[in-house]
Structures are given as C-alpha cells and as structure tokens.
Amino acid sequence: MEYKFLDAKNTMAITTKRIVSGKSDILLVSHDEDDGMWEFLDGEDVCEDNALVVSMYEMVQIDESINKLYDLPLGWVAHRKSKTAEWTRTPN
C-alpha cells in the first residue's frame, strides 16, 4: 500500500467510529490551519462519543484514495459526494 502524505505515518488524525467500522465513507477531509490536524469525516454531525483519534497510516489503509489529498494546504477542505467521486478542494 502506498502512503503519500508528508506527515509521519503515526501522526494523529480525527475520524469517526462509522468510518473505521466501514459503515460510512470518507467524504470530507479537513487540514486544520491552527494545529495542522487532519480530519477524515463522512459529512454527518460528529459527537464526542462517535469521534476517534487514529494514525494517518490507518486512515490510508481504510481508504487509499485519500492519498490524492496528500498536498491539501493548511486551512483547506476537500469533499466529494461518494467514495468514487472526484475530490473538490476549497479554502476553509
């Protein structure tokens, strides 16, 4: 499996239990400007009980297509309508 992100594989990322369990796809990615944190979300509301902190490498294992976002600038988001759709990037 290829890992394109410049961040170390063990860098923390935020996601949801729905994504990790395979019940939801990654449809929204945020690269936070203030702390550089990556968020991999499904576009649904995230409550504290559903949030998880995992490694960037684990996120790529879940969906290797997120490698296309390895160069997403700080403060930007990317979204798509389905797992097979192309990513759209915008400043946050």
PyMOL Python script that loads the backbone (N, CA, C, O; Angstrom):
from pymol import cmd

cmd.read_pdbstr("""\
ATOM      1  N   MET A   1       0.843  -1.178   0.000  1.00  0.00           N
ATOM      2  CA  MET A   1       0.000   0.000   0.000  1.00  0.00           C
ATOM      3  C   MET A   1       0.893   1.248   0.000  1.00  0.00           C
ATOM      4  O   MET A   1       1.884   1.326   0.726  1.00  0.00           O
ATOM      5  N   GLU A   2       0.516   2.204  -0.825  1.00  0.00           N
ATOM      6  CA  GLU A   2       1.264   3.449  -0.927  1.00  0.00           C
ATOM      7  C   GLU A   2       0.783   4.447   0.129  1.00  0.00           C
ATOM      8  O   GLU A   2      -0.409   4.518   0.431  1.00  0.00           O
ATOM      9  N   TYR A   3       1.718   5.211   0.684  1.00  0.00           N
ATOM     10  CA  TYR A   3       1.415   6.270   1.642  1.00  0.00           C
ATOM     11  C   TYR A   3       2.113   7.533   1.153  1.00  0.00           C
ATOM     12  O   TYR A   3       3.341   7.615   1.202  1.00  0.00           O
ATOM     13  N   LYS A   4       1.339   8.535   0.673  1.00  0.00           N
ATOM     14  CA  LYS A   4       1.916   9.726   0.047  1.00  0.00           C
ATOM     15  C   LYS A   4       2.046  10.935   0.978  1.00  0.00           C
ATOM     16  O   LYS A   4       2.793  11.863   0.667  1.00  0.00           O
ATOM     17  N   PHE A   5       1.348  10.944   2.092  1.00  0.00           N
ATOM     18  CA  PHE A   5       1.355  12.123   2.964  1.00  0.00           C
ATOM     19  C   PHE A   5       2.759  12.418   3.471  1.00  0.00           C
ATOM     20  O   PHE A   5       3.548  11.506   3.719  1.00  0.00           O
ATOM     21  N   LEU A   6       3.059  13.711   3.623  1.00  0.00           N
ATOM     22  CA  LEU A   6       4.354  14.120   4.157  1.00  0.00           C
ATOM     23  C   LEU A   6       4.416  13.926   5.665  1.00  0.00           C
ATOM     24  O   LEU A   6       5.499  13.799   6.236  1.00  0.00           O
ATOM     25  N   ASP A   7       3.255  13.904   6.306  1.00  0.00           N
ATOM     26  CA  ASP A   7       3.187  13.670   7.750  1.00  0.00           C
ATOM     27  C   ASP A   7       3.646  12.238   8.053  1.00  0.00           C
ATOM     28  O   ASP A   7       3.447  11.324   7.252  1.00  0.00           O
ATOM     29  N   ALA A   8       4.262  12.066   9.220  1.00  0.00           N
ATOM     30  CA  ALA A   8       4.666  10.726   9.630  1.00  0.00           C
ATOM     31  C   ALA A   8       3.450   9.808   9.693  1.00  0.00           C
ATOM     32  O   ALA A   8       2.336  10.256   9.965  1.00  0.00           O
ATOM     33  N   LYS A   9       3.669   8.533   9.442  1.00  0.00           N
ATOM     34  CA  LYS A   9       2.565   7.572   9.440  1.00  0.00           C
ATOM     35  C   LYS A   9       1.828   7.528  10.768  1.00  0.00           C
ATOM     36  O   LYS A   9       0.634   7.229  10.804  1.00  0.00           O
ATOM     37  N   ASN A  10       2.525   7.821  11.863  1.00  0.00           N
ATOM     38  CA  ASN A  10       1.886   7.754  13.183  1.00  0.00           C
ATOM     39  C   ASN A  10       1.296   9.092  13.627  1.00  0.00           C
ATOM     40  O   ASN A  10       0.900   9.238  14.784  1.00  0.00           O
ATOM     41  N   THR A  11       1.235  10.077  12.711  1.00  0.00           N
ATOM     42  CA  THR A  11       0.600  11.363  13.024  1.00  0.00           C
ATOM     43  C   THR A  11      -0.872  11.131  13.341  1.00  0.00           C
ATOM     44  O   THR A  11      -1.548  10.365  12.654  1.00  0.00           O
ATOM     45  N   MET A  12      -1.365  11.792  14.380  1.00  0.00           N
ATOM     46  CA  MET A  12      -2.764  11.619  14.785  1.00  0.00           C
ATOM     47  C   MET A  12      -3.712  12.285  13.796  1.00  0.00           C
ATOM     48  O   MET A  12      -3.418  13.345  13.242  1.00  0.00           O
ATOM     49  N   ALA A  13      -4.847  11.645  13.590  1.00  0.00           N
ATOM     50  CA  ALA A  13      -5.915  12.183  12.753  1.00  0.00           C
ATOM     51  C   ALA A  13      -7.243  11.924  13.455  1.00  0.00           C
ATOM     52  O   ALA A  13      -7.374  10.981  14.235  1.00  0.00           O
ATOM     53  N   ILE A  14      -8.211  12.763  13.170  1.00  0.00           N
ATOM     54  CA  ILE A  14      -9.545  12.612  13.756  1.00  0.00           C
ATOM     55  C   ILE A  14     -10.461  11.987  12.715  1.00  0.00           C
ATOM     56  O   ILE A  14     -10.443  12.365  11.544  1.00  0.00           O
ATOM     57  N   THR A  15     -11.254  11.034  13.157  1.00  0.00           N
ATOM     58  CA  THR A  15     -12.251  10.404  12.296  1.00  0.00           C
ATOM     59  C   THR A  15     -13.423   9.971  13.155  1.00  0.00           C
ATOM     60  O   THR A  15     -13.568  10.423  14.291  1.00  0.00           O
ATOM     61  N   THR A  16     -14.257   9.098  12.618  1.00  0.00           N
ATOM     62  CA  THR A  16     -15.427   8.631  13.359  1.00  0.00           C
ATOM     63  C   THR A  16     -15.455   7.116  13.431  1.00  0.00           C
ATOM     64  O   THR A  16     -14.828   6.425  12.627  1.00  0.00           O
ATOM     65  N   LYS A  17     -16.183   6.622  14.391  1.00  0.00           N
ATOM     66  CA  LYS A  17     -16.376   5.172  14.523  1.00  0.00           C
ATOM     67  C   LYS A  17     -17.078   4.615  13.291  1.00  0.00           C
ATOM     68  O   LYS A  17     -16.820   3.479  12.893  1.00  0.00           O
ATOM     69  N   ARG A  18     -17.970   5.410  12.679  1.00  0.00           N
ATOM     70  CA  ARG A  18     -18.695   4.953  11.484  1.00  0.00           C
ATOM     71  C   ARG A  18     -17.729   4.667  10.341  1.00  0.00           C
ATOM     72  O   ARG A  18     -17.900   3.689   9.613  1.00  0.00           O
ATOM     73  N   ILE A  19     -16.725   5.507  10.182  1.00  0.00           N
ATOM     74  CA  ILE A  19     -15.749   5.318   9.103  1.00  0.00           C
ATOM     75  C   ILE A  19     -14.846   4.130   9.407  1.00  0.00           C
ATOM     76  O   ILE A  19     -14.622   3.289   8.537  1.00  0.00           O
ATOM     77  N   VAL A  20     -14.330   4.048  10.612  1.00  0.00           N
ATOM     78  CA  VAL A  20     -13.428   2.958  10.981  1.00  0.00           C
ATOM     79  C   VAL A  20     -14.130   1.601  10.872  1.00  0.00           C
ATOM     80  O   VAL A  20     -13.507   0.609  10.496  1.00  0.00           O
ATOM     81  N   SER A  21     -15.415   1.557  11.198  1.00  0.00           N
ATOM     82  CA  SER A  21     -16.156   0.291  11.130  1.00  0.00           C
ATOM     83  C   SER A  21     -16.633  -0.044   9.718  1.00  0.00           C
ATOM     84  O   SER A  21     -17.160  -1.131   9.484  1.00  0.00           O
ATOM     85  N   GLY A  22     -16.450   0.889   8.771  1.00  0.00           N
ATOM     86  CA  GLY A  22     -16.870   0.644   7.395  1.00  0.00           C
ATOM     87  C   GLY A  22     -18.320   0.971   7.109  1.00  0.00           C
ATOM     88  O   GLY A  22     -18.820   0.670   6.025  1.00  0.00           O
ATOM     89  N   LYS A  23     -19.005   1.583   8.065  1.00  0.00           N
ATOM     90  CA  LYS A  23     -20.415   1.939   7.879  1.00  0.00           C
ATOM     91  C   LYS A  23     -20.588   3.222   7.079  1.00  0.00           C
ATOM     92  O   LYS A  23     -21.656   3.461   6.515  1.00  0.00           O
ATOM     93  N   SER A  24     -19.541   4.054   7.024  1.00  0.00           N
ATOM     94  CA  SER A  24     -19.571   5.311   6.280  1.00  0.00           C
ATOM     95  C   SER A  24     -18.273   5.462   5.497  1.00  0.00           C
ATOM     96  O   SER A  24     -17.245   4.886   5.854  1.00  0.00           O
ATOM     97  N   ASP A  25     -18.339   6.239   4.432  1.00  0.00           N
ATOM     98  CA  ASP A  25     -17.162   6.546   3.627  1.00  0.00           C
ATOM     99  C   ASP A  25     -16.592   7.909   4.013  1.00  0.00           C
ATOM    100  O   ASP A  25     -17.293   8.746   4.582  1.00  0.00           O
ATOM    101  N   ILE A  26     -15.330   8.121   3.701  1.00  0.00           N
ATOM    102  CA  ILE A  26     -14.703   9.420   3.910  1.00  0.00           C
ATOM    103  C   ILE A  26     -15.161  10.333   2.779  1.00  0.00           C
ATOM    104  O   ILE A  26     -14.824  10.115   1.615  1.00  0.00           O
ATOM    105  N   LEU A  27     -15.929  11.351   3.132  1.00  0.00           N
ATOM    106  CA  LEU A  27     -16.466  12.283   2.145  1.00  0.00           C
ATOM    107  C   LEU A  27     -16.015  13.721   2.376  1.00  0.00           C
ATOM    108  O   LEU A  27     -16.236  14.586   1.528  1.00  0.00           O
ATOM    109  N   LEU A  28     -15.385  13.981   3.517  1.00  0.00           N
ATOM    110  CA  LEU A  28     -14.935  15.318   3.875  1.00  0.00           C
ATOM    111  C   LEU A  28     -13.589  15.207   4.587  1.00  0.00           C
ATOM    112  O   LEU A  28     -13.446  14.465   5.558  1.00  0.00           O
ATOM    113  N   VAL A  29     -12.613  15.949   4.093  1.00  0.00           N
ATOM    114  CA  VAL A  29     -11.286  15.959   4.711  1.00  0.00           C
ATOM    115  C   VAL A  29     -10.919  17.402   4.994  1.00  0.00           C
ATOM    116  O   VAL A  29     -11.065  18.273   4.136  1.00  0.00           O
ATOM    117  N   SER A  30     -10.444  17.646   6.199  1.00  0.00           N
ATOM    118  CA  SER A  30     -10.031  18.983   6.609  1.00  0.00           C
ATOM    119  C   SER A  30      -8.586  18.924   7.089  1.00  0.00           C
ATOM    120  O   SER A  30      -8.203  18.017   7.828  1.00  0.00           O
ATOM    121  N   HIS A  31      -7.783  19.908   6.658  1.00  0.00           N
ATOM    122  CA  HIS A  31      -6.415  20.044   7.141  1.00  0.00           C
ATOM    123  C   HIS A  31      -6.367  21.359   7.915  1.00  0.00           C
ATOM    124  O   HIS A  31      -6.158  22.426   7.336  1.00  0.00           O
ATOM    125  N   ASP A  32      -6.560  21.269   9.213  1.00  0.00           N
ATOM    126  CA  ASP A  32      -6.762  22.432  10.072  1.00  0.00           C
ATOM    127  C   ASP A  32      -5.559  23.375  10.065  1.00  0.00           C
ATOM    128  O   ASP A  32      -4.412  22.959  10.225  1.00  0.00           O
ATOM    129  N   GLU A  33      -5.865  24.664   9.873  1.00  0.00           N
ATOM    130  CA  GLU A  33      -4.817  25.675   9.793  1.00  0.00           C
ATOM    131  C   GLU A  33      -4.147  25.926  11.145  1.00  0.00           C
ATOM    132  O   GLU A  33      -2.937  26.145  11.201  1.00  0.00           O
ATOM    133  N   ASP A  34      -4.916  25.897  12.227  1.00  0.00           N
ATOM    134  CA  ASP A  34      -4.365  26.275  13.529  1.00  0.00           C
ATOM    135  C   ASP A  34      -3.400  25.256  14.118  1.00  0.00           C
ATOM    136  O   ASP A  34      -2.432  25.639  14.774  1.00  0.00           O
ATOM    137  N   ASP A  35      -3.644  23.956  13.897  1.00  0.00           N
ATOM    138  CA  ASP A  35      -2.784  22.947  14.512  1.00  0.00           C
ATOM    139  C   ASP A  35      -2.270  21.894  13.532  1.00  0.00           C
ATOM    140  O   ASP A  35      -1.539  20.989  13.934  1.00  0.00           O
ATOM    141  N   GLY A  36      -2.639  21.997  12.252  1.00  0.00           N
ATOM    142  CA  GLY A  36      -2.178  21.040  11.256  1.00  0.00           C
ATOM    143  C   GLY A  36      -2.855  19.685  11.323  1.00  0.00           C
ATOM    144  O   GLY A  36      -2.487  18.769  10.588  1.00  0.00           O
ATOM    145  N   MET A  37      -3.841  19.550  12.199  1.00  0.00           N
ATOM    146  CA  MET A  37      -4.534  18.270  12.373  1.00  0.00           C
ATOM    147  C   MET A  37      -5.338  17.933  11.123  1.00  0.00           C
ATOM    148  O   MET A  37      -5.913  18.813  10.482  1.00  0.00           O
ATOM    149  N   TRP A  38      -5.368  16.667  10.792  1.00  0.00           N
ATOM    150  CA  TRP A  38      -6.195  16.163   9.702  1.00  0.00           C
ATOM    151  C   TRP A  38      -7.480  15.585  10.288  1.00  0.00           C
ATOM    152  O   TRP A  38      -7.463  14.924  11.327  1.00  0.00           O
ATOM    153  N   GLU A  39      -8.592  15.846   9.604  1.00  0.00           N
ATOM    154  CA  GLU A  39      -9.878  15.273   9.981  1.00  0.00           C
ATOM    155  C   GLU A  39     -10.453  14.551   8.769  1.00  0.00           C
ATOM    156  O   GLU A  39     -10.529  15.118   7.679  1.00  0.00           O
ATOM    157  N   PHE A  40     -10.854  13.307   8.962  1.00  0.00           N
ATOM    158  CA  PHE A  40     -11.437  12.485   7.899  1.00  0.00           C
ATOM    159  C   PHE A  40     -12.854  12.129   8.338  1.00  0.00           C
ATOM    160  O   PHE A  40     -13.052  11.319   9.243  1.00  0.00           O
ATOM    161  N   LEU A  41     -13.827  12.745   7.686  1.00  0.00           N
ATOM    162  CA  LEU A  41     -15.211  12.667   8.153  1.00  0.00           C
ATOM    163  C   LEU A  41     -16.144  12.185   7.043  1.00  0.00           C
ATOM    164  O   LEU A  41     -15.754  12.092   5.879  1.00  0.00           O
ATOM    165  N   ASP A  42     -17.371  11.885   7.425  1.00  0.00           N
ATOM    166  CA  ASP A  42     -18.369  11.404   6.458  1.00  0.00           C
ATOM    167  C   ASP A  42     -19.411  12.469   6.116  1.00  0.00           C
ATOM    168  O   ASP A  42     -20.352  12.198   5.370  1.00  0.00           O
ATOM    169  N   GLY A  43     -19.249  13.660   6.650  1.00  0.00           N
ATOM    170  CA  GLY A  43     -20.186  14.740   6.368  1.00  0.00           C
ATOM    171  C   GLY A  43     -21.351  14.817   7.335  1.00  0.00           C
ATOM    172  O   GLY A  43     -22.137  15.763   7.283  1.00  0.00           O
ATOM    173  N   GLU A  44     -21.474  13.842   8.211  1.00  0.00           N
ATOM    174  CA  GLU A  44     -22.521  13.847   9.236  1.00  0.00           C
ATOM    175  C   GLU A  44     -21.991  14.548  10.487  1.00  0.00           C
ATOM    176  O   GLU A  44     -20.785  14.732  10.652  1.00  0.00           O
ATOM    177  N   ASP A  45     -22.916  14.934  11.360  1.00  0.00           N
ATOM    178  CA  ASP A  45     -22.510  15.541  12.625  1.00  0.00           C
ATOM    179  C   ASP A  45     -21.649  14.565  13.418  1.00  0.00           C
ATOM    180  O   ASP A  45     -21.883  13.356  13.407  1.00  0.00           O
ATOM    181  N   VAL A  46     -20.659  15.107  14.100  1.00  0.00           N
ATOM    182  CA  VAL A  46     -19.769  14.282  14.910  1.00  0.00           C
ATOM    183  C   VAL A  46     -19.930  14.673  16.365  1.00  0.00           C
ATOM    184  O   VAL A  46     -19.648  15.809  16.746  1.00  0.00           O
ATOM    185  N   CYS A  47     -20.383  13.734  17.174  1.00  0.00           N
ATOM    186  CA  CYS A  47     -20.448  13.970  18.617  1.00  0.00           C
ATOM    187  C   CYS A  47     -19.217  13.334  19.254  1.00  0.00           C
ATOM    188  O   CYS A  47     -18.571  12.475  18.654  1.00  0.00           O
ATOM    189  N   GLU A  48     -18.911  13.748  20.432  1.00  0.00           N
ATOM    190  CA  GLU A  48     -17.730  13.258  21.130  1.00  0.00           C
ATOM    191  C   GLU A  48     -17.717  11.738  21.254  1.00  0.00           C
ATOM    192  O   GLU A  48     -16.658  11.115  21.176  1.00  0.00           O
ATOM    193  N   ASP A  49     -18.889  11.142  21.447  1.00  0.00           N
ATOM    194  CA  ASP A  49     -18.979   9.683  21.597  1.00  0.00           C
ATOM    195  C   ASP A  49     -18.641   8.937  20.315  1.00  0.00           C
ATOM    196  O   ASP A  49     -18.280   7.761  20.365  1.00  0.00           O
ATOM    197  N   ASN A  50     -18.752   9.600  19.166  1.00  0.00           N
ATOM    198  CA  ASN A  50     -18.500   8.947  17.887  1.00  0.00           C
ATOM    199  C   ASN A  50     -17.113   9.240  17.330  1.00  0.00           C
ATOM    200  O   ASN A  50     -16.695   8.594  16.369  1.00  0.00           O
ATOM    201  N   ALA A  51     -16.392  10.195  17.906  1.00  0.00           N
ATOM    202  CA  ALA A  51     -15.077  10.591  17.391  1.00  0.00           C
ATOM    203  C   ALA A  51     -13.986   9.614  17.830  1.00  0.00           C
ATOM    204  O   ALA A  51     -14.040   9.034  18.914  1.00  0.00           O
ATOM    205  N   LEU A  52     -13.003   9.455  16.956  1.00  0.00           N
ATOM    206  CA  LEU A  52     -11.837   8.623  17.254  1.00  0.00           C
ATOM    207  C   LEU A  52     -10.574   9.350  16.824  1.00  0.00           C
ATOM    208  O   LEU A  52     -10.594  10.145  15.884  1.00  0.00           O
ATOM    209  N   VAL A  53      -9.489   9.074  17.510  1.00  0.00           N
ATOM    210  CA  VAL A  53      -8.173   9.535  17.091  1.00  0.00           C
ATOM    211  C   VAL A  53      -7.404   8.300  16.643  1.00  0.00           C
ATOM    212  O   VAL A  53      -7.222   7.352  17.406  1.00  0.00           O
ATOM    213  N   VAL A  54      -6.953   8.331  15.384  1.00  0.00           N
ATOM    214  CA  VAL A  54      -6.218   7.209  14.796  1.00  0.00           C
ATOM    215  C   VAL A  54      -4.990   7.766  14.086  1.00  0.00           C
ATOM    216  O   VAL A  54      -4.795   8.981  14.044  1.00  0.00           O
ATOM    217  N   SER A  55      -4.174   6.899  13.537  1.00  0.00           N
ATOM    218  CA  SER A  55      -2.994   7.360  12.805  1.00  0.00           C
ATOM    219  C   SER A  55      -3.350   7.666  11.350  1.00  0.00           C
ATOM    220  O   SER A  55      -4.328   7.147  10.812  1.00  0.00           O
ATOM    221  N   MET A  56      -2.546   8.507  10.738  1.00  0.00           N
ATOM    222  CA  MET A  56      -2.722   8.816   9.322  1.00  0.00           C
ATOM    223  C   MET A  56      -2.591   7.542   8.485  1.00  0.00           C
ATOM    224  O   MET A  56      -3.323   7.352   7.513  1.00  0.00           O
ATOM    225  N   TYR A  57      -1.676   6.694   8.859  1.00  0.00           N
ATOM    226  CA  TYR A  57      -1.476   5.441   8.120  1.00  0.00           C
ATOM    227  C   TYR A  57      -2.737   4.579   8.168  1.00  0.00           C
ATOM    228  O   TYR A  57      -3.113   3.971   7.166  1.00  0.00           O
ATOM    229  N   GLU A  58      -3.383   4.527   9.318  1.00  0.00           N
ATOM    230  CA  GLU A  58      -4.626   3.753   9.441  1.00  0.00           C
ATOM    231  C   GLU A  58      -5.703   4.326   8.514  1.00  0.00           C
ATOM    232  O   GLU A  58      -6.476   3.577   7.918  1.00  0.00           O
ATOM    233  N   MET A  59      -5.749   5.654   8.397  1.00  0.00           N
ATOM    234  CA  MET A  59      -6.739   6.268   7.513  1.00  0.00           C
ATOM    235  C   MET A  59      -6.485   5.874   6.056  1.00  0.00           C
ATOM    236  O   MET A  59      -7.432   5.609   5.315  1.00  0.00           O
ATOM    237  N   VAL A  60      -5.224   5.835   5.642  1.00  0.00           N
ATOM    238  CA  VAL A  60      -4.909   5.430   4.270  1.00  0.00           C
ATOM    239  C   VAL A  60      -5.247   3.955   4.059  1.00  0.00           C
ATOM    240  O   VAL A  60      -5.657   3.559   2.968  1.00  0.00           O
ATOM    241  N   GLN A  61      -5.075   3.147   5.096  1.00  0.00           N
ATOM    242  CA  GLN A  61      -5.464   1.742   4.993  1.00  0.00           C
ATOM    243  C   GLN A  61      -6.978   1.604   4.801  1.00  0.00           C
ATOM    244  O   GLN A  61      -7.435   0.718   4.079  1.00  0.00           O
ATOM    245  N   ILE A  62      -7.741   2.465   5.438  1.00  0.00           N
ATOM    246  CA  ILE A  62      -9.196   2.437   5.317  1.00  0.00           C
ATOM    247  C   ILE A  62      -9.633   2.853   3.916  1.00  0.00           C
ATOM    248  O   ILE A  62     -10.542   2.253   3.344  1.00  0.00           O
ATOM    249  N   ASP A  63      -8.986   3.881   3.360  1.00  0.00           N
ATOM    250  CA  ASP A  63      -9.359   4.388   2.038  1.00  0.00           C
ATOM    251  C   ASP A  63      -8.123   4.986   1.372  1.00  0.00           C
ATOM    252  O   ASP A  63      -7.772   6.140   1.617  1.00  0.00           O
ATOM    253  N   GLU A  64      -7.476   4.202   0.539  1.00  0.00           N
ATOM    254  CA  GLU A  64      -6.227   4.623  -0.097  1.00  0.00           C
ATOM    255  C   GLU A  64      -6.428   5.815  -1.038  1.00  0.00           C
ATOM    256  O   GLU A  64      -5.462   6.497  -1.379  1.00  0.00           O
ATOM    257  N   SER A  65      -7.658   6.070  -1.457  1.00  0.00           N
ATOM    258  CA  SER A  65      -7.912   7.195  -2.364  1.00  0.00           C
ATOM    259  C   SER A  65      -7.643   8.550  -1.708  1.00  0.00           C
ATOM    260  O   SER A  65      -7.504   9.551  -2.411  1.00  0.00           O
ATOM    261  N   ILE A  66      -7.567   8.602  -0.386  1.00  0.00           N
ATOM    262  CA  ILE A  66      -7.269   9.875   0.269  1.00  0.00           C
ATOM    263  C   ILE A  66      -5.834  10.316   0.009  1.00  0.00           C
ATOM    264  O   ILE A  66      -5.486  11.467   0.274  1.00  0.00           O
ATOM    265  N   ASN A  67      -4.992   9.411  -0.507  1.00  0.00           N
ATOM    266  CA  ASN A  67      -3.629   9.800  -0.895  1.00  0.00           C
ATOM    267  C   ASN A  67      -3.632  10.952  -1.882  1.00  0.00           C
ATOM    268  O   ASN A  67      -2.657  11.700  -1.957  1.00  0.00           O
ATOM    269  N   LYS A  68      -4.707  11.110  -2.641  1.00  0.00           N
ATOM    270  CA  LYS A  68      -4.818  12.217  -3.595  1.00  0.00           C
ATOM    271  C   LYS A  68      -4.802  13.571  -2.896  1.00  0.00           C
ATOM    272  O   LYS A  68      -4.605  14.604  -3.536  1.00  0.00           O
ATOM    273  N   LEU A  69      -5.008  13.563  -1.584  1.00  0.00           N
ATOM    274  CA  LEU A  69      -5.083  14.806  -0.816  1.00  0.00           C
ATOM    275  C   LEU A  69      -3.802  15.081  -0.024  1.00  0.00           C
ATOM    276  O   LEU A  69      -3.790  15.950   0.848  1.00  0.00           O
ATOM    277  N   TYR A  70      -2.740  14.356  -0.316  1.00  0.00           N
ATOM    278  CA  TYR A  70      -1.505  14.483   0.463  1.00  0.00           C
ATOM    279  C   TYR A  70      -0.977  15.917   0.502  1.00  0.00           C
ATOM    280  O   TYR A  70      -0.287  16.300   1.447  1.00  0.00           O
ATOM    281  N   ASP A  71      -1.299  16.706  -0.522  1.00  0.00           N
ATOM    282  CA  ASP A  71      -0.789  18.078  -0.584  1.00  0.00           C
ATOM    283  C   ASP A  71      -1.863  19.126  -0.284  1.00  0.00           C
ATOM    284  O   ASP A  71      -1.705  20.292  -0.643  1.00  0.00           O
ATOM    285  N   LEU A  72      -2.953  18.718   0.371  1.00  0.00           N
ATOM    286  CA  LEU A  72      -4.006  19.665   0.746  1.00  0.00           C
ATOM    287  C   LEU A  72      -3.409  20.706   1.699  1.00  0.00           C
ATOM    288  O   LEU A  72      -2.905  20.345   2.762  1.00  0.00           O
ATOM    289  N   PRO A  73      -3.458  21.985   1.335  1.00  0.00           N
ATOM    290  CA  PRO A  73      -2.826  23.011   2.175  1.00  0.00           C
ATOM    291  C   PRO A  73      -3.508  23.160   3.541  1.00  0.00           C
ATOM    292  O   PRO A  73      -4.675  22.810   3.715  1.00  0.00           O
ATOM    293  N   LEU A  74      -2.760  23.679   4.480  1.00  0.00           N
ATOM    294  CA  LEU A  74      -3.332  24.022   5.780  1.00  0.00           C
ATOM    295  C   LEU A  74      -4.498  24.980   5.573  1.00  0.00           C
ATOM    296  O   LEU A  74      -4.407  25.906   4.767  1.00  0.00           O
ATOM    297  N   GLY A  75      -5.580  24.763   6.289  1.00  0.00           N
ATOM    298  CA  GLY A  75      -6.734  25.642   6.203  1.00  0.00           C
ATOM    299  C   GLY A  75      -7.674  25.314   5.052  1.00  0.00           C
ATOM    300  O   GLY A  75      -8.615  26.067   4.804  1.00  0.00           O
ATOM    301  N   TRP A  76      -7.451  24.226   4.350  1.00  0.00           N
ATOM    302  CA  TRP A  76      -8.300  23.831   3.232  1.00  0.00           C
ATOM    303  C   TRP A  76      -9.108  22.590   3.587  1.00  0.00           C
ATOM    304  O   TRP A  76      -8.758  21.840   4.498  1.00  0.00           O
ATOM    305  N   VAL A  77     -10.190  22.394   2.852  1.00  0.00           N
ATOM    306  CA  VAL A  77     -11.010  21.191   2.973  1.00  0.00           C
ATOM    307  C   VAL A  77     -11.182  20.583   1.589  1.00  0.00           C
ATOM    308  O   VAL A  77     -11.053  21.264   0.572  1.00  0.00           O
ATOM    309  N   ALA A  78     -11.471  19.305   1.572  1.00  0.00           N
ATOM    310  CA  ALA A  78     -11.805  18.609   0.331  1.00  0.00           C
ATOM    311  C   ALA A  78     -13.060  17.801   0.604  1.00  0.00           C
ATOM    312  O   ALA A  78     -13.231  17.237   1.685  1.00  0.00           O
ATOM    313  N   HIS A  79     -13.929  17.753  -0.384  1.00  0.00           N
ATOM    314  CA  HIS A  79     -15.159  16.980  -0.202  1.00  0.00           C
ATOM    315  C   HIS A  79     -15.518  16.297  -1.515  1.00  0.00           C
ATOM    316  O   HIS A  79     -15.065  16.691  -2.590  1.00  0.00           O
ATOM    317  N   ARG A  80     -16.344  15.266  -1.396  1.00  0.00           N
ATOM    318  CA  ARG A  80     -16.851  14.538  -2.552  1.00  0.00           C
ATOM    319  C   ARG A  80     -18.214  13.975  -2.206  1.00  0.00           C
ATOM    320  O   ARG A  80     -18.559  13.866  -1.029  1.00  0.00           O
ATOM    321  N   LYS A  81     -18.992  13.617  -3.211  1.00  0.00           N
ATOM    322  CA  LYS A  81     -20.363  13.146  -2.981  1.00  0.00           C
ATOM    323  C   LYS A  81     -20.433  11.657  -2.686  1.00  0.00           C
ATOM    324  O   LYS A  81     -21.383  11.195  -2.054  1.00  0.00           O
ATOM    325  N   SER A  82     -19.434  10.898  -3.138  1.00  0.00           N
ATOM    326  CA  SER A  82     -19.397   9.457  -2.891  1.00  0.00           C
ATOM    327  C   SER A  82     -17.945   8.998  -2.909  1.00  0.00           C
ATOM    328  O   SER A  82     -17.048   9.751  -3.289  1.00  0.00           O
ATOM    329  N   LYS A  83     -17.728   7.772  -2.498  1.00  0.00           N
ATOM    330  CA  LYS A  83     -16.372   7.233  -2.427  1.00  0.00           C
ATOM    331  C   LYS A  83     -15.694   7.188  -3.797  1.00  0.00           C
ATOM    332  O   LYS A  83     -14.467   7.235  -3.880  1.00  0.00           O
ATOM    333  N   THR A  84     -16.480   7.099  -4.864  1.00  0.00           N
ATOM    334  CA  THR A  84     -15.906   7.008  -6.206  1.00  0.00           C
ATOM    335  C   THR A  84     -15.848   8.360  -6.925  1.00  0.00           C
ATOM    336  O   THR A  84     -15.301   8.449  -8.025  1.00  0.00           O
ATOM    337  N   ALA A  85     -16.401   9.404  -6.320  1.00  0.00           N
ATOM    338  CA  ALA A  85     -16.402  10.729  -6.935  1.00  0.00           C
ATOM    339  C   ALA A  85     -15.040  11.401  -6.768  1.00  0.00           C
ATOM    340  O   ALA A  85     -14.249  11.028  -5.902  1.00  0.00           O
ATOM    341  N   GLU A  86     -14.784  12.399  -7.614  1.00  0.00           N
ATOM    342  CA  GLU A  86     -13.547  13.177  -7.516  1.00  0.00           C
ATOM    343  C   GLU A  86     -13.629  14.154  -6.337  1.00  0.00           C
ATOM    344  O   GLU A  86     -14.716  14.594  -5.962  1.00  0.00           O
ATOM    345  N   TRP A  87     -12.480  14.483  -5.763  1.00  0.00           N
ATOM    346  CA  TRP A  87     -12.400  15.435  -4.673  1.00  0.00           C
ATOM    347  C   TRP A  87     -12.485  16.854  -5.197  1.00  0.00           C
ATOM    348  O   TRP A  87     -11.931  17.162  -6.253  1.00  0.00           O
ATOM    349  N   THR A  88     -13.175  17.722  -4.467  1.00  0.00           N
ATOM    350  CA  THR A  88     -13.203  19.153  -4.720  1.00  0.00           C
ATOM    351  C   THR A  88     -12.514  19.831  -3.545  1.00  0.00           C
ATOM    352  O   THR A  88     -12.855  19.575  -2.390  1.00  0.00           O
ATOM    353  N   ARG A  89     -11.555  20.688  -3.832  1.00  0.00           N
ATOM    354  CA  ARG A  89     -10.774  21.373  -2.784  1.00  0.00           C
ATOM    355  C   ARG A  89     -11.211  22.825  -2.688  1.00  0.00           C
ATOM    356  O   ARG A  89     -11.426  23.488  -3.703  1.00  0.00           O
ATOM    357  N   THR A  90     -11.341  23.313  -1.459  1.00  0.00           N
ATOM    358  CA  THR A  90     -11.682  24.716  -1.237  1.00  0.00           C
ATOM    359  C   THR A  90     -11.014  25.218   0.047  1.00  0.00           C
ATOM    360  O   THR A  90     -10.776  24.446   0.976  1.00  0.00           O
ATOM    361  N   PRO A  91     -10.712  26.539   0.087  1.00  0.00           N
ATOM    362  CA  PRO A  91     -10.224  27.085   1.351  1.00  0.00           C
ATOM    363  C   PRO A  91     -11.345  27.002   2.386  1.00  0.00           C
ATOM    364  O   PRO A  91     -12.517  27.168   2.050  1.00  0.00           O
ATOM    365  N   ASN A  92     -10.991  26.751   3.613  1.00  0.00           N
ATOM    366  CA  ASN A  92     -11.997  26.631   4.667  1.00  0.00           C
ATOM    367  C   ASN A  92     -12.388  28.001   5.158  1.00  0.00           C
ATOM    368  O   ASN A  92     -13.228  28.121   6.050  1.00  0.00           O
TER     369      ASN A  92
END
""", "prot")
cmd.dss("prot")
cmd.show_as("cartoon", "prot")
cmd.util.cbc("prot")
cmd.orient("prot")
